[in-house]
Amino acid sequence: MSRVALDEKIPNNVNLSSDKRLQRALEHWQPAFLKWWQEMGPVGFQAHEVYLRTAVSVDPQGWAQFGYVRMPEYRWGIFLADPVKDRTIGFGDDFGKPVWQEVPGEHRNALRRLIVTQGDTEPASVEQQRHLGHTCPSLYDLRNLFQVNVEEGRHLWAMVYLLHSYFGRDGREEAEALLERRSGDADKPRILSTFNEPCDDWLSFYMFTTFTDRDGKYQLLALAESSFDPLSRSCRFMLTEEAHHMFVGETGVGRILQRAAELLREGKDPRQEGAIDVPMVQRYLNFWFTLSLDLFGGEISTNAAHFFAAGLKGRAHEKNYEDHVAKDGVYVMEVPEDGRLVEKEIPLRSAMNEVLRDSYVQDCEKVVQRWNKHLEGTGYQLTLPSRRFHRRQGAYAGHYFDPQGRLITQEEFERQRDEWLPSEADKAYLRSIMHRPVFTPGHFANWIAPPPRGIDGKPIDFEYVRYNEA
């Protein structure tokens, strides 16, 4: 087990103090990060004490401790999972060879691009969610929001460590740029369009953490297979923290559905009672699920083929596949052509984005099945829309499909848009029921059910955020 230095200025288990040049570089970046956090992190809550978990180890058992922390004082650090002895490359043209501890020159640009793109998503989500605290449905939910935020900050640290350690001046410049871009900024937007979308209500937040953070899970699983061992080890530990983000989203939506179902069983209309009706939940599901699908990239991708062949980015759980080279296989998919869908065989390596998307969609299907258990006996069921619906990236972008995946005209799509996707009326309604935060311990907004249990063994009415002491 690698030693975790918790007493250093930057907590780490990478023996940072042995590399004074790297240590100085990261300590120089640290104030810029803290400045970004103060400017772009949660608005109005920087001085409040929050009951947060902090990583203190990479041991799967007992890796975190809980306690009250003011967010600017959170112990962000650099944590890599312990190395796997004699680990070999698990896929691609160099399958079976030893993994790399340094960046091969021929793969330098591609690896840097992968790390920067992943790193850019972390501060972006903090920026998207920075105002949500002022409409929180409870202190329990407020604490969960802040836990997600600080861990996204730590994931940024993980990627910045790799940039500083292995990419020289280019890496340092990229690390600085990660703090300069802004979600939704017209001049300096975040790299991926989904991370420039507004996330300014709690239904969006729960959908984001369900679907967009689940995309993050699969991107991290694919990068955890990387032949570049430091990247693999970074992502393996990030996955430990990412699980909680998806829990927050899935259970948040589940509690909204539970509240709606309670009212429906009483013969009441959730909208008339100031709660959220199931059709609106479906529209937000459609929106955030399809935006998250875009994050996997094009269905047919020369970049994906190169990343796989070079051993940079694999498939989730690569060990579950029989053919780890994938040089001769094909993937069959339907693509739009001359106004209709045509089945085509794609070289398997060029379809690796779609292979990863398959795993993601299957996971999301299970989430929806769990949500539907809340709705039993109400006459309502949620469904995932087709992966062709509402796409802005890839083979289906520029075409129009209904949620079942049938090709339709633009006029048909526009006519039914508000039935399928969040409308301005939906957004106005959410603002009307979420305009007042709930800061009393153990109390919850009318539109969401309480959770079945608290955090870290604490009761539901625990003071998860010491709101009155700031």
N, C-alpha and C positions, 0 to 999 in steps of 0.2 A: 504494500500500500504506500503510494507516494505521500510524502509529508505535506500537510497544508500549513502554510505560514500565515496565521491569522493576525499576528502582531505587526506585520509590515504595513507600510502605507497603502500598498495595493495587495490585498490578500491573494495568495496564489499557491498552487502546488506544482509550479514549473521551475522552481529554483531560480526565481527572478533575480535574487540578490547576487547570484554568481556571474551575471552578465550586466555589469555596471552601465554599459552604453545603452542597452535595451531598457534597463530600469530607469535611467534618466529620461529616455525618450517617452516612455509611458507615463512617467511622473510629470512630464511636460504636457502631455495630452490630457491628463486628469483634470486640471482646472478648466480647460475648455469644455470637457464633458459636463462638469458640474455647472458651469455657466449655461450650457445648453439645457440641462435639466431644470434649472431655476426659471429659464425663459420659456421653455416649451413643454415641461412636465406638467403634472396636475395643477390646475390653477386654483389658488386660494387655500391649499392644504399643506404647504411645505413645512409649516411650523407645528402641525399636529402630530401627536404620537399615534402610530399605527401598529397594530399587533401583526407583525410580519414574520415570515420564516426567512432565514438567511442561510445560505449554503456554507457549511463549515467542513465538509469532507466530501470525498467522492465514493465513499462506501455506500452501497445501496441501502444498508441498514444504518439509520441514524445520521444521514448526510446533512440534515438541516436542524437548526434550532429556532425556537419561536420566542418572540419578545417584543416589547414596545420600541419602536424606532421612528425617529423623524426621517422622512424620506431622503433629504439631502445628506443625511449621515449614514445612510444604508451602506453596508460593506460590500460594494461591488468588487468583484475580483475575477481572477483567471483560473478556471478549474477545468482540467482535462481528465477524462476517465483514464484509469491506469492502463499502461500498454499491455497488449496481448503478446505473450512471448512467442517468438518465431512466427509472427503473423505474416501471411503471404497475400499477394494480390488475388482478389477473389473473382475477377471478371476481366474481359477484354483481351487484347492481343498479348499482354504480358501475364496472363493468368498463371498463378503458381510461383511467380518470382517473388523475392522479398519486397515488402512495401518500402516506400521512400520515407526517409527522415528529413530530406531536403527537397527543394523544388527542382525537378529536372528543367533545364533551360528551355527545352522545346515546348514545355507545357506551362511556362511561367505566366504568359498573358491569359491563357484560358483559366488557370486556377485562380489568378487574381480576380478575374471577372466573376467567377462563381462566388468567391468569398465576399466581394464587394456587393454583389446583388443580394446575397443572403443577409449581409450586415446592414444593408440599407433598409430592410423591412423592419428591423427592430426599433430604431428610433421613430420610424414612420408611424407605427401603431400607437406609440405613446402620444405623439402629436395629434393623431386622429381622436384620441380619447380624453384629451386634456381637460375638457370642460364638463365631463360627465358627472363629476363629484357633486355638482350643484343641483342635480336632479335625482340623486340616488334614492332607491326604494327602501333602503335600510342601512344601518351601520355594517351589518354582515356583508352586504353587497358592495358597499363602499370599500371595505377592507379587501375584498376579492379583486376589485378593480385595481387597487394600488399594488396588490401582490403581483398581478399580471404586469403592471407597468414597470415595477422595479426589476422584475426578472427579464423583461425585454431589454432593459438597460444593461443587465449583466450579459445577456447574449450579444449585445453590441460589443462589450468588452472582449468577449471571446474571439470575435472576428477581428477586432482591432489588434489584439495580441498577435494573431497570425500575420496580419499585414505588416506590423512593425518588425516582427521577428524574421520574416522570410522574404520580404519584397523590397527592402532597402528604401531609398528615397521615394520611389513610386508608391510603396506601401504607406509611408508616412503621409504623403500627399492625399492618398485615398482615404486614410483615416480622418484627416482634417475635413475632407469633403463630406464625409458621412454626417458631420455636425453642421454643415452649411446648407444642405438641401432641406426643404420643408414640405411636409405633406400638403398638397393642394396649392402650392405656390405656383403662380403662372410663369415665373422666370426660372426658379430652381426647384422643380417638383421632384418628388421621390421617383426612383427608377421605374417601378412597376405601377401601372395605372390604378390597380385596386387599392394601393396604399395612398392614393390621392383623393379617394372618395370620402365624403363626410361620414363620420360615425358619431352622430350627436344626439342619439337617443338610446335608451337601454335595450330596446328590442334589437336595434342594429348591433349594439355591443355584444349581446348574447349570440346573435347569428355570426358576427365576425369571429368571436372566440370559438364557436362551434366549427365553422367552415373554413375561415381563412387561417386560423391557427392549426387546423387539421391539415391544410395544405402544407403549413410549416413543418408539421410532423413528418409528412412524406418526403419533403425536400431534405430534411435532416436525416431521415432514414437512408435516402439515396446517397447523401454526402458522407454518412457514417461508413459506407462501403468503400470510400475513396482509398486509392493506393497511397495518397499523401497522408501518412499516419497522424501527424498533428491535427489535420482537419477532421479526420475520422474520430479521434479522441475528443475533440472539442464538441462535435455534434452528438456523440454518444451521451455526454453529460447534459447537454442542452435538452435532450429528449426527456431526461428525468424531470426537469422543471416544466417542460411544455405540457406534460400530461395534466397539470393543474389548470392550465389555461383552457383546455378543451372541456374539463370538468365544469368550470365556471360557466361556459357557454351552454353546454348541453343541459345542465341542471337549471340554469336560468330560464331557458325556453320551456323546460319541463314544468317549472313552477308557474309560468304564465299560463300554460295549457291547463294545469291543475286548477287554477283559479277560474278560468273560463269554463271548464267542465263542471265545477261545483255549481256555477250559476245556471248552466244549461240544464243540469239535472233538477234544479229547482224551478225550471220553466221560465227562467229569466234570460233576457238578451244581454250578453256581456257588455255591449256598447252602451246600453241604457244604464248600466250599473257602474260605468266608469272603468271597466276592465277592457281587455283586448280580445277581440273575436278571432275565431280560428281562421276565417278567410284572410284576415290581415296578416296573421302569422305566416300563412302560406305564401302570400305575396313577398314578404321579407325573406322567407326561405328561398324563394325563386331568385331573388336579387342577389343575395350574398353567396349562395351556392354557385351560381353561374359566374359571378365575378371571380370566385376562387378557382373555378375550373380554368380560367384564363391563365392563372399563375403557373400552370404546368408547361406552357409554351405550345408551339404548333404541333399538330398531330403528326406531321411529316417534317422531320427536322434534321438537317445535316449537322447542326451543332450537337444535338443529342447523340447522333451516331459517333461523332468525334469524341465526345466526352466518355462514352461507353468504351469505345475501342482503346482509348488512351488510358483507361482506368481511373478517370477523374471523378465520375459520378455514375453509380450503378443503379440497380433496381432495389426497391425496398425488400429487405430480407432475402438477399441474393442467394443464400444457402438453400432456399426452398426451390430453386430452379435446377433443372438437370443440366442444361447446356449453358455454361458460363462464358462461352466465347460468342455465341449468337451471331456467327458470321453468315450462316446459310439459311436461317429461319426467315419466315415471313409473318406478317400480321395483316389480317383482313379487316378492312374498315370501309364504311360508306362515306363517300365524299360528294359534294355538290358538283354537278357537271351538266351544262346546258339545261338548267332548270329542273333537274331531277337528281336523285341520289343514285350513285353508281358504286357498286362494290369493287374494291381494288385490293390487290395484294401489294403490301409495302415491305421492303426489306426490314427485318426485325430491328436492326440497330437504328434505323431512321425513325422507328415507331416507339422508341424508348420513353418519350414523354407520354404517349398514350398508354403504354404498359403501366407506368406509374399512376396515371390518372385512373386506370381501371381499379387499382388497389384502393385508391382514395374513394372512388364512387361506391365500391362495395362497403367500405367502412361507414360512409355517410348513410347508406341504406340501413345499416344496423342502428344508427342513431335515430333515424326517422321511425323505425319500428319501436324503439323504446319510447319515443315521444307519443306514439299512437296508443300506447297502453294507458296514458292519462285520459284519452278521449273515448275509451270503450263505453258504449251505451249512449253516446251523445249524437250519433249519426254523422259525425265528422271523422275524417282521416286526412293526414298530411301525406304528400307524395313528393319525391324528388322529380324535378322536371328533367326532360331529356338533356343530355350534354350538348345537344345542338342548339338549344334555346338560349337566346339573349347572349350570344358570344361576341366578344370584341376582338379576340385574338384567334389565330389558327384558321383551319379550313372552312369553318362555318361563319366566320366574321364576314359582314357584308351581305349575308343572306338572312332570310326571315323564316323562323320556325315557330310553331305553337309549342306549348309545354310538353306535348306528346312527341315532338320531334318531326312533325309533318311540315314540309315546305309550304309556305304561304306567301302572299304578296305583302309588300310593305304597307299597303292600305289596310289589309286585314289585321296586320300586327298593330298598327297605330290605333285602329278602331277598338281593339281589345286590350291595349296596353294597361289601362288602369284596372282591369280584372286580373292581370297576371303579375304586375309589378307595383311597388309602392307608389301611390298617387300623392298629389299635393294635399288632398283631403286627409289621407292617412297620416301624413307627417304633421299636419295641423292638429289632428286628434291626439296624437302621441304627445305633442307639446302641451296640449290642454290638460292631460291627466298626469304628466310628469313634471309640471312646473314647480311643484313644491317638494323639496327633499325631506326625507324622514331620518332624523338624527337621534331619535329616542331609542335607547337599547331595547331590543325585543319587539319593537313595532315595525310594521311593514306597510308599504303602500297598498292601496286597495286592489291594484291590478296584478299583484303577484302573491303567490302562496309562500308561507315561511318554509325554510328548508327542514328536512327531517331531523337534522342534527347540526351542531355547531362545528367550529374549527379547532383542531388540536385538543379534542376532548372537552372544550369549553361549552357552556350552555348557549342556547340561541340568543338569550338576552345579555350576553357578555358585552362589555364596552370595547368592541373591536377597534374603534377609532375614538380616541379621547378628544371629542370635538370641542367641548366647552373649555378646555385648558389652554387653547392657543390664544 
